[in-house]
Amino acid sequence: MPRTVRVRPMSSREERIGLNEAVFREVNERIEALAQTFELKGEPLDLVCECGDAACVQRITMSREEYEQLRSNAHHFAVYTGHEIPDVEEVVKRMKGYDVVSKNEGVPEHVAEETNPRS
């Protein structure tokens, strides 16, 4: 009797990129929480690039105010300059040392919303 094997369908490219970015966003949330715990209010945050490349090791720095503004929109991520993925997101703001990207409609936007740690 042949054995039935169920294969889970592979995630779409946009989903994989979005999930990678969500992991980096979560890492940055924890970095920010630690900064609060140790009362480093005046110090800039040393964060990881939130791009879709799981192997990325670039760092970005921003103030707490910039970070809170970034996190106020579930569709926004901070990426090292040049790390945007044009078919998934668009640069909406250029800052010193990083860019803010906004997820495109559809799967990228949905993944960003579903993985938002602040919702």
RAJOFEN-V309510 format. One record per residue. N is the residue number from 1. RES is the residue in one small letter. SS is DSSP state (2 for helix, 1 for strand, 0 for the rest). Layout:
n: (N	N)
res: (RES	RES)
ss: (SS	SS)
//
This chain:
n: (1	2	3	4	5	6	7	8	9	10	11	12	13	14	15	16	17	18	19	20	21	22	23	24	25	26	27	28	29	30	31	32	33	34	35	36	37	38	39	40	41	42	43	44	45	46	47	48	49	50	51	52	53	54	55	56	57	58	59	60	61	62	63	64	65	66	67	68	69	70	71	72	73	74	75	76	77	78	79	80	81	82	83	84	85	86	87	88	89	90	91	92	93	94	95	96	97	98	99	100	101	102	103	104	105	106	107	108	109	110	111	112	113	114	115	116	117	118	119)
res: (m	p	r	t	v	r	v	r	p	m	s	s	r	e	e	r	i	g	l	n	e	a	v	f	r	e	v	n	e	r	i	e	a	l	a	q	t	f	e	l	k	g	e	p	l	d	l	v	c	e	c	g	d	a	a	c	v	q	r	i	t	m	s	r	e	e	y	e	q	l	r	s	n	a	h	h	f	a	v	y	t	g	h	e	i	p	d	v	e	e	v	v	k	r	m	k	g	y	d	v	v	s	k	n	e	g	v	p	e	h	v	a	e	e	t	n	p	r	s)
ss: (0	0	0	0	0	0	0	0	0	0	0	0	2	2	2	2	2	2	2	2	2	2	2	2	2	2	2	2	2	2	2	2	2	2	2	2	2	0	0	0	0	0	0	0	1	1	1	1	0	0	0	0	0	0	0	0	0	0	1	1	1	1	0	2	2	2	2	2	2	2	2	0	0	0	0	1	1	1	1	0	0	0	0	0	0	0	0	0	1	1	1	1	1	1	1	0	0	1	1	1	1	1	1	0	0	0	2	2	2	2	2	2	2	2	0	0	0	0	0)
//
